[in-house]
Amino acid sequence: MTWLIVLAVSFLAYANGANDNFKGVASLYGSGILSYRRALAWGTFCTGAGSVAALFLAHLLLVKFSGKGLVPEAVAGSPDFLLAVSLGAGGTVLLATKTGFPISTTHALTGAMLGSGGMAVGSQLNLGFLGRSFLLPLLISPLLAVLLGSSLYLLFRWCRLSWGITKEWCICVGTERQLVPIPQPSSVLALQIEQPVLSACVAKQGDCEERYAGTVWGVNCQRLMDACHIVSAGLVSFARGLNDTPKIAALLLVLPLAAVWQGVFLVGAGMAIGGLISARRVAETMSHRITGMNHGQGFSANLGTSLLVLLASLGGMPVSTTHVSVGALCGIGLVNRQADLSVIRNIVLSWVVTLPCAAALGATVFWLLA
């Protein structure tokens, strides 16, 4: 049974990496600073660093996600409960990943613990603890992210205008193919041919790359922004590793063979593998479908996300990096009126479905095992 639990937790870590590993670097890919592969490599490295840091900085989350307090300690340490939570949460996250929706592993874990715990102890389930420790932070954090992301973007835009930093226009020159009629009425197939002609247009982002002109403290503005953007994306991935790793590793701490560092290493490795193999669909949703981004907007979203998640992790608050990052992107999209509300609506709907889906799956697995 011990090795079944290890495999189930590894499955959950894999699903988490597939759905979450790219979220921190989505703005790098979406704004064109890095390719998909380079962004994924940077995100995976920084997430791994966050996983290691969790050994020293995130003990409160390890305790909170052990299930103790929500259900009696004897139930929280039972193999049936641990397997049901791992498989219920992992199955929910993997299903969302296959459909390209960026859901919250924290949300799925909470739902799976609720379903499994309810099936195990019924009315003894501590719903007050659930609301205070899990649901309240999950509900408030995306709203704070919307406010923080939009506020940071407006602040940095004001600074850019105050310092006289402008956006460059560009002239795009190239060839395009046009259809030219040929006076040969006897041949239907020869009525038109393609002929390359020179064309030019003046455009901004969408037709050609939008860049920042000027210098700040003697440094080229665009290079400075690119560097800050890459660092901020790394901070988001680091914060995600710090926040998510202990939540999953907590399921291994009751095993006799699992020291804390062994559980953290196993979860970190599973998250990295899941991201490297299965992150593509969620990457496209996060990078290109929520809102259009330039470099400054991506930097603002990342900075807001990393600040909120880092503070929550240090305080033992189980916020969702997914909720926070999507909230920050939505805040910026609403300010610049580029948010795709239909995509945002579908993502929010997937969040609403996550908890009951994970609860039902966790309860079903527990019932089958028991």
Secondary structure by P-SEA (a helix, b strand, c coil): caaaaaaaaaaaaaaaaaccccccaaaaaaaccccaaaaaaaaaaaaaaaaaacccccaaaaaaacccccccccccccaaaaaaaaaaaaaaaaaaaaacccccaaaaaaaaaaaaaaaacccccaaaaaaaccaaaaaaaaaaaaaaaaaaaaaaaaaaaaacbbbbbbbbbbbbbbbbbccccccccccbbbbbbbbbbbbcccccccccccccccccaaaaaaaaaaaaaaaaaaaaaacccccccccccccccccaaaaaaaaaaaaaaaaaccccaaaaaaccccccccaaaaaaaaaaaaaaaaaaaaacccccaaaaaaaaaaaaaaaacccaaaaaaaaaaaaaaaaaaaaaaaaaaaaaac
